[in-house]
Amino acid sequence: MGTHRTREAVDASHAEGPAMLRLIREQAYGNLAQIRFDYSDVTVDGLVIIGYELQSVSILLTKSNQVCSTKTLRQFTIDASNMSDVELVKRFQLDYQTAEALIPALEINLAVAETLKLKEVHVPTSEYEQGLLHDLLVSQDLTGAFAEEVVRSAQILGKRYQSDPSHGEHVWNLCARFFDSLTDLHGLSPHDALLLQVAAILHEVGTYVSPRAHHKHSEYLILNSEVFGLNRLDVTIVALVARYHRHSGPRLDHPLYAALCIEDRIRVSKLAALLRVADALERTHAQRVAELEIRRELNKIHIRLPGLADAAVERLAMASKADLFEEVFGLGVVIDENQ
């Protein structure tokens, strides 16, 4: 949350002790409220604090076992808040820059722990931090658990903008069927599948701004949001795929799309084509399409919808949304009459 910026913000008040701690919490209030909202429906098993200021005093907090009770952290924070920067430097053998940021770091992490209703936190050594960051940098593949956190972050963002979660989830399920059935056609990677899943979850967040031109609002909101585990290129691709779920497909007079390299433009076009076809089958937002059969025949993709007696709505939606699929893959999309 920015320990140095927080310190700068509260310094002008000349507050000390408990008054300083209250100001730090007020400064962090917005972020703490968002954490409370994001994790209101889950149980958090633990909090690992990785930060130079906290790790500089970790031995005092944890007595070498890397676990600190929230009660101990609270008392340590109160005691430290009553010391001057000079006293912190002498007492804990810190440099002055670390000493200035220590109180905000302590109070903010304590506030997060209390917001999550945790009785203890984990404060690893600096070597652990370096090892963790190294593992993240050298890892080439997302683990299943990591991918789940990416999806969860997208779901939290969708909830924030009051997007229909059942619709987004159902569109993704349909996307996954197309993605898995047509792997030889699209040639996309598992990471691309993850981006498609995030785009499916978030493609209608723009209705929070306005139902009119909501695809453009979705692009803007996603582009200006953070999704855990995704870098800026990933977020840009997700934003564009969400934008192109309706109306116009990708065009070179769209600046964000035009700024991508040719390989990423192709990825966006393929993912958007898959999303549009899946979204057409969920036109009613009522999860009417429970079963789906896909087969390729000559220059067409044939879709059969067992259990759906009347697919007139889906057929009409497909007629307006399958254009990009045909343009990208060279195959028309037909919803067959049920036999």
MIDRENLUM-486021 format. One record per residue (C-alpha): x, y, z; residue number from 1. Coordinates in steps of 0.2 Angstrom, whole numbers, plus 5000, padded with zeros to 4 digits. Example, Ala and Ser with C-alpha at 12.3 -4.5 7.8 and 13.67 -1.06 7.14 Angstrom:
! MIDRENLUM-486021
+------+------+------+------+
:    X :    Y :    Z : resi :
+------+------+------+------+
: 5062 : 4978 : 5039 :    1 :
: 5068 : 4995 : 5036 :    2 :
+------+------+------+------+
//
This chain:
! MIDRENLUM-486021
+------+------+------+------+
:    X :    Y :    Z : resi :
+------+------+------+------+
: 5000 : 5000 : 5000 :    1 :
: 5015 : 5011 : 5000 :    2 :
: 5024 : 5013 : 5017 :    3 :
: 5034 : 5027 : 5012 :    4 :
: 5020 : 5037 : 5004 :    5 :
: 5009 : 5033 : 5019 :    6 :
: 5023 : 5040 : 5031 :    7 :
: 5024 : 5056 : 5020 :    8 :
: 5005 : 5058 : 5021 :    9 :
: 5004 : 5057 : 5040 :   10 :
: 5020 : 5067 : 5044 :   11 :
: 5012 : 5083 : 5041 :   12 :
: 5001 : 5080 : 5056 :   13 :
: 5016 : 5078 : 5068 :   14 :
: 5005 : 5064 : 5077 :   15 :
: 5014 : 5051 : 5088 :   16 :
: 5009 : 5035 : 5096 :   17 :
: 4991 : 5029 : 5095 :   18 :
: 4986 : 5045 : 5085 :   19 :
: 4999 : 5041 : 5072 :   20 :
: 4992 : 5023 : 5070 :   21 :
: 4975 : 5030 : 5068 :   22 :
: 4980 : 5041 : 5054 :   23 :
: 4989 : 5027 : 5045 :   24 :
: 4973 : 5016 : 5046 :   25 :
: 4963 : 5031 : 5039 :   26 :
: 4976 : 5033 : 5025 :   27 :
: 4974 : 5014 : 5021 :   28 :
: 4955 : 5013 : 5024 :   29 :
: 4950 : 5012 : 5005 :   30 :
: 4962 : 4997 : 5002 :   31 :
: 4957 : 4989 : 5018 :   32 :
: 4938 : 4990 : 5014 :   33 :
: 4942 : 4982 : 4997 :   34 :
: 4951 : 4968 : 5005 :   35 :
: 4936 : 4965 : 5017 :   36 :
: 4925 : 4965 : 5002 :   37 :
: 4936 : 4954 : 4991 :   38 :
: 4938 : 4940 : 5005 :   39 :
: 4921 : 4942 : 5014 :   40 :
: 4915 : 4925 : 5007 :   41 :
: 4931 : 4914 : 5010 :   42 :
: 4942 : 4908 : 5024 :   43 :
: 4959 : 4914 : 5023 :   44 :
: 4971 : 4901 : 5030 :   45 :
: 4986 : 4912 : 5033 :   46 :
: 4995 : 4929 : 5029 :   47 :
: 5013 : 4929 : 5023 :   48 :
: 5021 : 4946 : 5026 :   49 :
: 5035 : 4949 : 5013 :   50 :
: 5043 : 4966 : 5015 :   51 :
: 5060 : 4973 : 5020 :   52 :
: 5054 : 4983 : 5035 :   53 :
: 5045 : 4969 : 5043 :   54 :
: 5059 : 4957 : 5040 :   55 :
: 5072 : 4968 : 5047 :   56 :
: 5063 : 4965 : 5064 :   57 :
: 5057 : 4948 : 5061 :   58 :
: 5068 : 4939 : 5074 :   59 :
: 5060 : 4951 : 5087 :   60 :
: 5043 : 4947 : 5081 :   61 :
: 5044 : 4928 : 5079 :   62 :
: 5058 : 4922 : 5090 :   63 :
: 5065 : 4913 : 5075 :   64 :
: 5050 : 4902 : 5071 :   65 :
: 5044 : 4914 : 5057 :   66 :
: 5026 : 4915 : 5066 :   67 :
: 5020 : 4930 : 5075 :   68 :
: 5003 : 4931 : 5084 :   69 :
: 4992 : 4946 : 5080 :   70 :
: 4992 : 4951 : 5098 :   71 :
: 5012 : 4951 : 5098 :   72 :
: 5012 : 4961 : 5082 :   73 :
: 4999 : 4974 : 5089 :   74 :
: 5009 : 4977 : 5105 :   75 :
: 5026 : 4978 : 5095 :   76 :
: 5017 : 4991 : 5084 :   77 :
: 5011 : 5001 : 5099 :   78 :
: 5028 : 5001 : 5107 :   79 :
: 5037 : 5006 : 5091 :   80 :
: 5025 : 5020 : 5087 :   81 :
: 5031 : 5028 : 5103 :   82 :
: 5049 : 5029 : 5098 :   83 :
: 5057 : 5042 : 5087 :   84 :
: 5066 : 5037 : 5071 :   85 :
: 5083 : 5040 : 5079 :   86 :
: 5077 : 5028 : 5093 :   87 :
: 5071 : 5015 : 5081 :   88 :
: 5088 : 5016 : 5072 :   89 :
: 5097 : 5013 : 5088 :   90 :
: 5085 : 5000 : 5095 :   91 :
: 5083 : 4989 : 5080 :   92 :
: 5099 : 4992 : 5071 :   93 :
: 5090 : 5000 : 5056 :   94 :
: 5095 : 5012 : 5042 :   95 :
: 5085 : 5028 : 5043 :   96 :
: 5075 : 5025 : 5027 :   97 :
: 5069 : 5008 : 5035 :   98 :
: 5066 : 5017 : 5051 :   99 :
: 5054 : 5030 : 5043 :  100 :
: 5044 : 5016 : 5034 :  101 :
: 5043 : 5004 : 5049 :  102 :
: 5028 : 5011 : 5058 :  103 :
: 5017 : 5011 : 5043 :  104 :
: 5023 : 4994 : 5038 :  105 :
: 5019 : 4987 : 5055 :  106 :
: 5002 : 4996 : 5056 :  107 :
: 4996 : 4992 : 5039 :  108 :
: 5001 : 4973 : 5040 :  109 :
: 4992 : 4972 : 5057 :  110 :
: 4977 : 4981 : 5049 :  111 :
: 4976 : 4968 : 5035 :  112 :
: 4978 : 4953 : 5048 :  113 :
: 4964 : 4960 : 5058 :  114 :
: 4953 : 4963 : 5043 :  115 :
: 4956 : 4945 : 5038 :  116 :
: 4952 : 4940 : 5056 :  117 :
: 4969 : 4931 : 5058 :  118 :
: 4976 : 4926 : 5075 :  119 :
: 4994 : 4925 : 5068 :  120 :
: 5005 : 4930 : 5053 :  121 :
: 5020 : 4923 : 5045 :  122 :
: 5036 : 4933 : 5043 :  123 :
: 5049 : 4924 : 5033 :  124 :
: 5067 : 4929 : 5032 :  125 :
: 5074 : 4940 : 5018 :  126 :
: 5082 : 4924 : 5010 :  127 :
: 5065 : 4916 : 5009 :  128 :
: 5058 : 4932 : 5000 :  129 :
: 5073 : 4931 : 4987 :  130 :
: 5069 : 4913 : 4984 :  131 :
: 5051 : 4916 : 4982 :  132 :
: 5053 : 4930 : 4969 :  133 :
: 5066 : 4919 : 4960 :  134 :
: 5054 : 4905 : 4959 :  135 :
: 5041 : 4916 : 4952 :  136 :
: 5053 : 4924 : 4939 :  137 :
: 5060 : 4907 : 4933 :  138 :
: 5043 : 4898 : 4932 :  139 :
: 5037 : 4895 : 4914 :  140 :
: 5020 : 4887 : 4918 :  141 :
: 5005 : 4892 : 4929 :  142 :
: 5002 : 4879 : 4942 :  143 :
: 4984 : 4874 : 4944 :  144 :
: 4983 : 4883 : 4961 :  145 :
: 4990 : 4899 : 4953 :  146 :
: 4978 : 4898 : 4939 :  147 :
: 4964 : 4896 : 4951 :  148 :
: 4969 : 4912 : 4960 :  149 :
: 4970 : 4921 : 4943 :  150 :
: 4952 : 4916 : 4940 :  151 :
: 4947 : 4920 : 4958 :  152 :
: 4954 : 4938 : 4955 :  153 :
: 4944 : 4940 : 4939 :  154 :
: 4928 : 4934 : 4949 :  155 :
: 4931 : 4947 : 4962 :  156 :
: 4933 : 4960 : 4949 :  157 :
: 4917 : 4954 : 4940 :  158 :
: 4908 : 4955 : 4957 :  159 :
: 4914 : 4973 : 4960 :  160 :
: 4906 : 4978 : 4944 :  161 :
: 4890 : 4968 : 4948 :  162 :
: 4892 : 4957 : 4932 :  163 :
: 4881 : 4942 : 4932 :  164 :
: 4893 : 4928 : 4938 :  165 :
: 4882 : 4913 : 4932 :  166 :
: 4882 : 4921 : 4914 :  167 :
: 4900 : 4923 : 4914 :  168 :
: 4904 : 4906 : 4921 :  169 :
: 4892 : 4898 : 4908 :  170 :
: 4900 : 4907 : 4894 :  171 :
: 4917 : 4901 : 4899 :  172 :
: 4910 : 4883 : 4900 :  173 :
: 4904 : 4885 : 4882 :  174 :
: 4921 : 4893 : 4877 :  175 :
: 4930 : 4878 : 4885 :  176 :
: 4920 : 4866 : 4874 :  177 :
: 4925 : 4875 : 4858 :  178 :
: 4943 : 4878 : 4864 :  179 :
: 4945 : 4859 : 4868 :  180 :
: 4936 : 4853 : 4852 :  181 :
: 4945 : 4864 : 4840 :  182 :
: 4963 : 4864 : 4847 :  183 :
: 4971 : 4859 : 4830 :  184 :
: 4961 : 4873 : 4822 :  185 :
: 4966 : 4888 : 4833 :  186 :
: 4983 : 4882 : 4839 :  187 :
: 4982 : 4892 : 4855 :  188 :
: 4991 : 4888 : 4872 :  189 :
: 4984 : 4884 : 4889 :  190 :
: 4989 : 4901 : 4895 :  191 :
: 4978 : 4908 : 4881 :  192 :
: 4964 : 4897 : 4887 :  193 :
: 4966 : 4905 : 4904 :  194 :
: 4965 : 4923 : 4896 :  195 :
: 4949 : 4917 : 4887 :  196 :
: 4942 : 4911 : 4904 :  197 :
: 4945 : 4928 : 4912 :  198 :
: 4938 : 4937 : 4897 :  199 :
: 4922 : 4926 : 4898 :  200 :
: 4920 : 4931 : 4916 :  201 :
: 4923 : 4949 : 4913 :  202 :
: 4915 : 4952 : 4896 :  203 :
: 4900 : 4961 : 4903 :  204 :
: 4907 : 4972 : 4917 :  205 :
: 4904 : 4987 : 4906 :  206 :
: 4886 : 4986 : 4910 :  207 :
: 4890 : 4993 : 4927 :  208 :
: 4894 : 5010 : 4917 :  209 :
: 4880 : 5008 : 4905 :  210 :
: 4871 : 4994 : 4895 :  211 :
: 4874 : 5005 : 4879 :  212 :
: 4890 : 5001 : 4871 :  213 :
: 4895 : 4991 : 4886 :  214 :
: 4908 : 4981 : 4876 :  215 :
: 4918 : 4997 : 4876 :  216 :
: 4915 : 5001 : 4894 :  217 :
: 4921 : 4983 : 4898 :  218 :
: 4937 : 4986 : 4888 :  219 :
: 4940 : 5002 : 4898 :  220 :
: 4937 : 4994 : 4915 :  221 :
: 4947 : 4979 : 4912 :  222 :
: 4962 : 4989 : 4905 :  223 :
: 4962 : 5000 : 4921 :  224 :
: 4961 : 4986 : 4933 :  225 :
: 4973 : 4973 : 4940 :  226 :
: 4970 : 4954 : 4939 :  227 :
: 4981 : 4944 : 4950 :  228 :
: 4994 : 4934 : 4940 :  229 :
: 4992 : 4943 : 4923 :  230 :
: 5004 : 4956 : 4916 :  231 :
: 5000 : 4971 : 4907 :  232 :
: 5000 : 4962 : 4890 :  233 :
: 4988 : 4949 : 4897 :  234 :
: 4976 : 4962 : 4904 :  235 :
: 4977 : 4971 : 4887 :  236 :
: 4972 : 4955 : 4878 :  237 :
: 4958 : 4951 : 4890 :  238 :
: 4951 : 4969 : 4888 :  239 :
: 4951 : 4968 : 4869 :  240 :
: 4944 : 4951 : 4869 :  241 :
: 4930 : 4957 : 4880 :  242 :
: 4927 : 4972 : 4869 :  243 :
: 4925 : 4961 : 4854 :  244 :
: 4912 : 4950 : 4861 :  245 :
: 4899 : 4960 : 4852 :  246 :
: 4897 : 4972 : 4837 :  247 :
: 4913 : 4976 : 4827 :  248 :
: 4927 : 4964 : 4827 :  249 :
: 4946 : 4969 : 4828 :  250 :
: 4951 : 4983 : 4817 :  251 :
: 4967 : 4992 : 4814 :  252 :
: 4959 : 5009 : 4817 :  253 :
: 4957 : 5003 : 4835 :  254 :
: 4973 : 5010 : 4843 :  255 :
: 4975 : 4997 : 4857 :  256 :
: 4973 : 4983 : 4845 :  257 :
: 4984 : 4991 : 4832 :  258 :
: 4998 : 4994 : 4845 :  259 :
: 5000 : 4975 : 4847 :  260 :
: 5012 : 4965 : 4837 :  261 :
: 5005 : 4954 : 4823 :  262 :
: 5006 : 4938 : 4834 :  263 :
: 4996 : 4946 : 4848 :  264 :
: 4983 : 4953 : 4836 :  265 :
: 4980 : 4935 : 4829 :  266 :
: 4978 : 4929 : 4847 :  267 :
: 4965 : 4942 : 4851 :  268 :
: 4956 : 4938 : 4835 :  269 :
: 4955 : 4920 : 4838 :  270 :
: 4950 : 4922 : 4857 :  271 :
: 4937 : 4935 : 4852 :  272 :
: 4930 : 4923 : 4839 :  273 :
: 4928 : 4909 : 4851 :  274 :
: 4920 : 4920 : 4864 :  275 :
: 4907 : 4927 : 4852 :  276 :
: 4902 : 4910 : 4847 :  277 :
: 4900 : 4904 : 4865 :  278 :
: 4891 : 4920 : 4870 :  279 :
: 4878 : 4918 : 4856 :  280 :
: 4873 : 4901 : 4864 :  281 :
: 4870 : 4911 : 4880 :  282 :
: 4860 : 4925 : 4872 :  283 :
: 4846 : 4923 : 4885 :  284 :
: 4857 : 4923 : 4900 :  285 :
: 4847 : 4908 : 4906 :  286 :
: 4859 : 4894 : 4903 :  287 :
: 4847 : 4886 : 4891 :  288 :
: 4861 : 4876 : 4882 :  289 :
: 4866 : 4862 : 4894 :  290 :
: 4873 : 4850 : 4881 :  291 :
: 4883 : 4854 : 4866 :  292 :
: 4889 : 4843 : 4851 :  293 :
: 4902 : 4850 : 4839 :  294 :
: 4907 : 4843 : 4822 :  295 :
: 4917 : 4849 : 4807 :  296 :
: 4911 : 4846 : 4790 :  297 :
: 4918 : 4854 : 4774 :  298 :
: 4918 : 4872 : 4777 :  299 :
: 4907 : 4873 : 4792 :  300 :
: 4906 : 4870 : 4810 :  301 :
: 4890 : 4861 : 4815 :  302 :
: 4883 : 4863 : 4832 :  303 :
: 4869 : 4852 : 4839 :  304 :
: 4860 : 4857 : 4855 :  305 :
: 4852 : 4841 : 4863 :  306 :
: 4839 : 4845 : 4875 :  307 :
: 4834 : 4862 : 4868 :  308 :
: 4818 : 4860 : 4859 :  309 :
: 4818 : 4878 : 4851 :  310 :
: 4835 : 4886 : 4847 :  311 :
: 4828 : 4901 : 4837 :  312 :
: 4835 : 4914 : 4849 :  313 :
: 4852 : 4906 : 4849 :  314 :
: 4852 : 4904 : 4830 :  315 :
: 4847 : 4922 : 4828 :  316 :
: 4862 : 4927 : 4839 :  317 :
: 4874 : 4916 : 4830 :  318 :
: 4869 : 4924 : 4814 :  319 :
: 4876 : 4941 : 4820 :  320 :
: 4890 : 4934 : 4830 :  321 :
: 4898 : 4920 : 4820 :  322 :
: 4905 : 4932 : 4807 :  323 :
: 4922 : 4934 : 4816 :  324 :
: 4924 : 4916 : 4818 :  325 :
: 4921 : 4913 : 4799 :  326 :
: 4933 : 4928 : 4795 :  327 :
: 4947 : 4921 : 4807 :  328 :
: 4945 : 4902 : 4804 :  329 :
: 4937 : 4901 : 4787 :  330 :
: 4923 : 4891 : 4793 :  331 :
: 4904 : 4896 : 4795 :  332 :
: 4895 : 4891 : 4811 :  333 :
: 4878 : 4882 : 4809 :  334 :
: 4866 : 4877 : 4823 :  335 :
: 4858 : 4861 : 4817 :  336 :
: 4840 : 4857 : 4819 :  337 :
: 4838 : 4844 : 4833 :  338 :
: 4835 : 4826 : 4826 :  339 :
+------+------+------+------+
//
